Amino acid sequence: MNDEGGVFVGGGDRSAARQPDGERRVDARPNNGHRSANGRRPRILPYSWIIGQDAAKTALELSFIEPRIGGVLISGQRGTAKSTVARSFNLMMTGSLPVTLPINATDDRIVGTLDVPALLEGEWKERKSLLQEAGLGEVLYVDEVNLLDDHIVNLLLDVVSTGQLVVAHAVSDLRAEISFHLVGTMNPEEGSLRPQLLDRFGLLVEMTTESSVDVRARILDRVLEFDQVHRTGETPEYRKALDDDRDRMNQLREARDRLTEGGVVLPETARLQCARVAAALDVVGHRGDVTLARAAQAYAARRGAGVTEGADIQAVARFVLPHRRGAISRGGAATWSEADEATVRTVIDGDA
Amino acid sequence: MPEGGVAPLDVLVDCMALHAELRGLLLLDDQPGSSGERLAVVSQRLSATLRAVTGRPVREVRLGAGTSDDDLWAQLRLRPDPARQGVLLEHVPQPLLEQPRAGEPRVPLPLVTIPDLAIVSVPAARAIVAVAGAAVAVTERDGFSRQWEPTGAWVAVCDPAKIGSISPHLLDRFPLRASVSHLVMSATTATTDPGVPGSREGSATVWDGAPWPTMARPMIAEIARRSSADAQGLRRPIACARLAVACARRRGGERVEWDDVEMAMSLLAPPRSHPAADGPDTGGSRAPEGAADEAGSGADQASRPARRNQTVEDDPTLTDALTVADEAGLGLHVEHGGPAELTHQVPLPAGPAIRPPLYPEDDAEPLREIEPLRLLWTASHTVRQLHGQVIGTRTATDLRDIAVVPSLLRAAARHIARRPSRTSPGGPLLIGRGDLRAYRRAPVPEQMLILLLDHTARPGASWAPTLAGYLEWAYVQRARLAVIEIGVADGSDARPQLHAERFLARGILDPRVEAALAAPVGTATPLAHGLDLAQMTVRHVLRQGNALVREVYLVIATDGRGNVPLAASRLGESPPARGAAGVQDAIEVAMRLRGFRQLVVHVLDLGSAPYADLPTRLAEASGAVLPETPRE
């Protein structure tokens, strides 16, 4: 990893508590994917302090409980806290921000090469690529994923679809098995995503602006409170939020363990329901059926159940299927309507 | 003007310095070409205040049409090797990264100025989206990584008339807005602001150790209520609330008062009446008395600064070009890349002193520029940006487009052999001339032709006679081609094809093009879906990635009689009732084609009675040209 970051010393010689602008005088962290050297939490709202956006939270939690779901794409208008939800979830679950692929990344950092800072000093040292780092932390986060350059998307698709990173050039001959799930955010106003990449996201969530005045006021209140915590230090409410985050993390880990250990059954009926639901909604390919079953199982694990039921399928269909329907291959947008919800209900009730 | 004569510039600048989450200011200026000095007034005030408040040096960074990724993030700079063995490479992070450097006890705070947001380069626009206002920013380039919490300030100028051509995503990164003339006029005439005791340079001591102000819930509810009709997410009310907090902080208050809320609202909310009457006590920005009492800090309890000298803004007769004495904030040190030194006369644009709306993009439709294909000289992308995708490297013959990492790898392979034994093999890497590699890139056509062919309206057996001029142009220019077909023959089961089909070709010699020109005609006309694919194609080639096309011709050959609604095309379902939904959807989608600076739309009018006006309506909606259409 890069040692260039170091400790951010900007801000002069005043103590943090006395800074007029309340800026914290410490960098988030020098390295990608780890907490800062001084252990401070990055300036991200605690997960339990995020108001609303239940769909995005649910999708992220399901993807954690069952990693084979394959990640989450959060799509929504600007100002809906897409990035905050994604980062805050990772922070809660792992204690660090996710490995991030920025839109300005060059391909050498994606597939890996020698450690350039070390090389400049004459030292021959290999350095893990972003994809390898993501494999260690399970998540590769891509903000504004629809703005990635095409050739970067190609690199990404190569690795995601084959599960292998193959690099062969003058100084490296690497073949590594890599597994991670993608978490992406995008604003659909800025352009669409290639269907091949879209299909690699197990779940799709459409985030919308909260319109209730009461909810908006609560969000404002929370944002101001967090601004204050950031300046003046932790409050009892903030500490409680971190405690709540820890509790939530433990619940999710427990659910994941239970699922991994076979503690959540997917009966034959539920499997058939998944296939029928996918067929009824014109889903292209079979990845949708499989992902629907896995997501439903994760949903059952999340609510503490031992058997996957029709209601679990009903709850997750809106995340799994919209971006796998025939319309996408025709250049259309991912859509999900009340009629689709009713179709799912009808299929499940018909099987019950 | 808020607070009876307190200069809005002072308030905004102080608040930006005092509240790191407010460090983005969009200046609306209908004459951005001559806004340099007005921007300089704002940036120099801000620079001084940031230095005073944060205790950090401020380094100005200017973004424009020619800004490249290397300018923004980091450069590898060559320096001579003392041992004369070659040259040494040094990694030089740019100020945006806020990276500590040897010998600098304090990391400079970047002050990013953007003289014209409408023509900013793609890398610069992406940097704004990625860094401005972000809690965390990341860069991963040329072997270097950094993740940091940005604290810099961003000030951009934008012509309200061109705001439709700017991505809303970009505009959203600036929480504060102001009319530049309104701001500068008030600043240049206002006297000392009683809200901030002491001089600006020494003003940081006023806030040192003061608690961060809290805001009562009724005030928060009021801001939320005011923004409830706003479908633009929560960034605007959040900015307003934070501005109120910063206003309280600015006057040293422990709590936000209703006056602070009023001031924030008056600075950020669009005016409801003539500004002469738009004082702090008018305009309905007062919270209900009950709410104020509930907050325990009614407006009347707050001491309101006395109204000071009448400012230029208050003069409703002001109609001619103005020159106003600049009485404050000059001569401030800008460490790097600062604007030209100000004269003491700041020219202001002509026009009445009415505050324009601060969010013009909400009301205005996306507007086409007058000369959409004529790139301003400053709007030209750099040569590197116009190059295509990297397909390999070659020996460099000059220092343009150097492939940094491959060059380093080649040098590394020869490193030990080059170092004489007396020198440590672990010393700095030497780069020889023969090590330098440049990128080999795929050529990128600078032009693109998009054909939207409505086969149900085709005037003959083939489109070739109708489209001959466009096809010749595409051949001569070696333009890329996208063909979108609608109304092709029904399927074998006689079901109409309800969706459009698209394919991309390197040029018109692609065999699919000839086939498309004479495709069998069907019965359905999913015009809206075809237009939707067209606008997505345009958006992709003009706005996504760095390898961008410079000009696009979209030719829509149709009679306008779309009979498949967009939703039906997407879902592949036959519409229950056809009616005019297909036409209406097509018009709505066509409107989204406005606002692309490098796009020219031609609608080939193939309409006939009784719906002969449909192509014209389509052209009006999309801002298209209606050329003479040759028919057989």
Contacts between the chains, C-beta under 8 A, distances in Angstrom:
chain1	res1	chain2	res2	distance
A	1	B	145	7.2
A	2	B	144	6.2
A	2	B	145	4.4
A	2	B	146	7.0
A	4	B	91	7.4
A	4	B	93	7.3
A	4	B	99	6.5
A	4	B	144	6.4
A	4	B	145	7.7
A	4	B	146	6.5
A	5	B	99	7.1
A	5	B	145	7.9
A	5	B	146	5.6
A	5	B	147	7.2
A	5	B	148	7.3
A	6	B	99	7.7
A	6	B	100	5.2
A	7	B	100	7.2
A	8	B	98	6.8
A	8	B	100	6.6
A	8	B	107	6.1
A	8	B	148	6.9
A	8	B	149	7.8
A	9	B	100	5.4
A	9	B	105	6.7
A	9	B	106	6.2
A	9	B	107	6.0
A	10	B	54	7.6
A	10	B	56	4.9
A	10	B	98	6.5
A	10	B	100	7.6
A	10	B	106	5.3
A	10	B	107	3.4
A	10	B	108	7.4
A	10	B	109	6.5
A	10	B	151	7.1
A	11	B	54	6.0
A	11	B	55	6.1
A	11	B	56	5.9
A	11	B	106	6.8
A	11	B	107	8.0
A	12	B	54	7.0
A	12	B	55	2.8
A	12	B	56	6.0
A	12	B	106	5.5
A	13	B	55	7.1
A	14	B	55	5.8
A	14	B	208	7.0
A	17	B	209	7.7
A	18	B	208	5.1
A	18	B	209	5.0
A	19	B	54	7.3
A	20	B	17	7.8
A	20	B	18	6.2
A	20	B	53	4.7
A	20	B	54	7.6
A	20	B	204	5.1
A	20	B	206	7.8
A	20	B	207	3.5
A	20	B	208	6.0
A	20	B	210	7.7
A	20	B	249	8.0
A	21	B	17	6.0
A	21	B	18	5.2
A	21	B	19	6.7
A	21	B	20	5.6
A	21	B	53	5.2
A	21	B	54	5.6
A	21	B	207	8.0
A	22	B	18	7.8
A	22	B	19	7.5
A	22	B	20	7.0
A	22	B	212	5.9
A	23	B	20	5.2
A	23	B	54	6.5
A	23	B	151	5.7
A	24	B	149	7.5
A	27	B	98	7.9
A	27	B	148	5.3
A	27	B	149	6.5
A	28	B	136	5.6
A	28	B	147	6.0
A	28	B	148	6.0
A	28	B	149	4.7
A	29	B	147	6.1
A	30	B	146	7.4
A	30	B	147	7.4
A	31	B	145	7.3
A	31	B	147	7.1
A	32	B	138	6.5
A	32	B	140	7.1
A	32	B	145	5.2
A	32	B	147	5.3
A	42	B	135	7.0
A	42	B	136	5.8
A	42	B	149	7.0
A	43	B	135	4.7
A	43	B	136	7.1
A	43	B	149	5.5
A	44	B	135	5.8
A	44	B	136	7.1
A	77	B	232	7.6
A	77	B	233	5.7
A	78	B	168	6.6
A	78	B	169	5.6
A	78	B	172	4.7
A	78	B	232	7.3
A	78	B	233	5.3
A	78	B	235	7.0
A	79	B	172	6.5
A	79	B	232	6.5
A	79	B	233	2.2
A	79	B	234	5.2
A	79	B	235	3.9
A	79	B	236	7.9
A	79	B	238	8.0
A	80	B	233	5.5
A	80	B	234	7.6
A	81	B	234	7.8
A	83	B	134	7.9
A	83	B	135	7.8
A	84	B	135	7.3
A	87	B	135	7.6
A	87	B	136	6.9
A	97	B	136	6.3
A	97	B	147	7.4
A	100	B	136	8.0
A	100	B	138	4.5
A	100	B	147	7.2
A	101	B	140	7.2
A	102	B	130	6.2
A	102	B	137	7.8
A	102	B	138	4.5
A	102	B	139	5.9
A	102	B	140	5.8
A	103	B	126	5.7
A	103	B	129	7.9
A	103	B	130	6.4
A	104	B	69	6.1
A	104	B	72	7.8
A	104	B	73	6.7
A	104	B	123	7.4
A	104	B	126	6.3
A	104	B	127	7.2
A	104	B	130	6.7
A	104	B	139	6.0
A	104	B	140	7.5
A	104	B	141	6.2
A	105	B	139	7.9
A	105	B	140	4.3
A	105	B	141	6.8
A	106	B	140	7.1
A	106	B	141	4.9
A	106	B	142	5.6
A	106	B	405	7.7
A	107	B	390	7.3
A	108	B	142	6.7
A	108	B	143	5.8
A	108	B	405	4.4
A	109	B	140	4.0
A	109	B	141	6.9
A	109	B	142	7.9
A	109	B	143	6.8
A	109	B	145	6.8
A	110	B	140	7.7
A	113	B	143	6.6
A	113	B	405	5.7
A	113	B	409	6.9
A	114	B	143	7.6
A	114	B	408	7.4
A	114	B	409	6.4
A	114	B	412	6.6
A	115	B	143	7.3
A	116	B	91	7.6
A	116	B	142	6.7
A	116	B	143	2.6
A	116	B	144	6.3
A	116	B	404	7.9
A	116	B	405	6.5
A	116	B	408	6.1
A	117	B	91	6.6
A	117	B	143	7.1
A	117	B	144	6.6
A	119	B	143	7.6
A	119	B	408	5.5
A	119	B	409	8.0
A	119	B	412	5.5
A	119	B	429	5.7
A	120	B	89	5.7
A	120	B	90	7.4
A	120	B	91	6.3
A	120	B	408	7.5
A	120	B	428	6.5
A	120	B	429	5.2
A	121	B	426	7.1
A	121	B	427	7.7
A	121	B	428	6.0
A	121	B	429	7.2
A	122	B	415	6.3
A	122	B	419	7.9
A	122	B	424	7.7
A	122	B	425	6.7
A	122	B	426	4.8
A	122	B	427	4.9
A	122	B	428	5.7
A	122	B	429	5.3
A	123	B	426	6.1
A	124	B	412	6.5
A	127	B	143	7.6
A	130	B	140	6.2
A	143	B	130	7.3
A	144	B	129	6.5
A	144	B	130	7.4
A	146	B	544	7.5
A	147	B	126	6.8
A	147	B	129	7.6
A	147	B	544	6.3
A	147	B	545	7.8
A	148	B	545	7.7
A	149	B	389	8.0
A	149	B	544	7.8
A	149	B	545	4.1
A	149	B	546	6.2
A	149	B	547	7.4
A	150	B	389	7.1
A	150	B	544	7.8
A	150	B	545	5.8
A	150	B	547	7.7
A	151	B	389	4.9
A	151	B	390	7.0
A	169	B	409	7.3
A	170	B	409	5.7
A	170	B	410	7.3
A	170	B	413	6.4
A	171	B	409	5.2
A	171	B	412	6.9
A	171	B	413	7.1
A	187	B	169	5.5
A	189	B	167	7.5
A	189	B	168	6.2
A	189	B	169	6.4
A	190	B	167	6.4
A	190	B	169	5.5
A	190	B	539	7.9
A	190	B	543	7.2
A	191	B	536	7.3
A	191	B	539	5.0
A	191	B	540	5.9
A	191	B	543	6.4
A	191	B	544	5.4
A	192	B	536	5.7
A	192	B	540	7.7
A	209	B	231	6.1
A	209	B	232	7.5
A	209	B	233	5.0
A	209	B	234	6.9
A	210	B	234	7.1
A	211	B	228	7.1
A	211	B	231	7.8
A	213	B	221	7.4
A	213	B	224	5.3
A	213	B	225	5.4
A	213	B	228	4.7
A	214	B	224	7.9
A	216	B	224	4.1
A	216	B	227	6.8
A	216	B	228	6.6
A	216	B	234	6.3
A	216	B	237	6.6
A	217	B	217	7.4
A	217	B	220	5.3
A	217	B	221	4.6
A	217	B	223	7.9
A	217	B	224	3.8
A	217	B	225	7.8
A	219	B	234	5.8
A	219	B	238	7.9
A	220	B	220	4.9
A	220	B	223	6.3
A	220	B	224	5.6
A	220	B	234	7.3
A	220	B	237	5.9
A	220	B	238	6.3
A	220	B	241	5.2
A	221	B	217	6.5
A	221	B	220	5.1
A	223	B	238	5.5
A	223	B	241	7.3
A	223	B	242	7.9
A	224	B	214	7.9
A	224	B	215	5.6
A	224	B	220	7.0
A	224	B	241	5.9
A	224	B	242	7.3
A	224	B	245	6.5
A	227	B	19	7.8
A	227	B	21	6.6
A	227	B	212	7.6
A	227	B	242	6.8
A	227	B	245	7.1
A	228	B	212	5.1
A	228	B	214	6.8
A	231	B	212	4.5
A	232	B	211	7.0
A	232	B	212	5.2
A	282	B	571	7.7
A	282	B	572	6.6
A	325	B	571	7.7
A	326	B	572	5.5
A	327	B	569	7.9
A	327	B	570	4.1
A	327	B	571	5.6
A	327	B	572	6.5
A	330	B	499	4.4
A	330	B	500	7.6
A	330	B	501	8.0
A	330	B	529	7.6
A	330	B	569	7.1
A	330	B	570	7.0
A	330	B	572	7.3
A	331	B	499	7.8
A	331	B	500	7.4
A	331	B	502	6.3
A	331	B	529	7.6
A	331	B	532	7.1
A	331	B	533	4.8
A	331	B	536	6.5
A	332	B	499	7.6
A	332	B	529	7.5
A	332	B	532	7.8
A	332	B	569	6.9
A	332	B	570	3.3
A	332	B	571	7.7
A	333	B	570	6.6
A	335	B	567	7.6
A	335	B	570	6.4
A	335	B	571	7.2
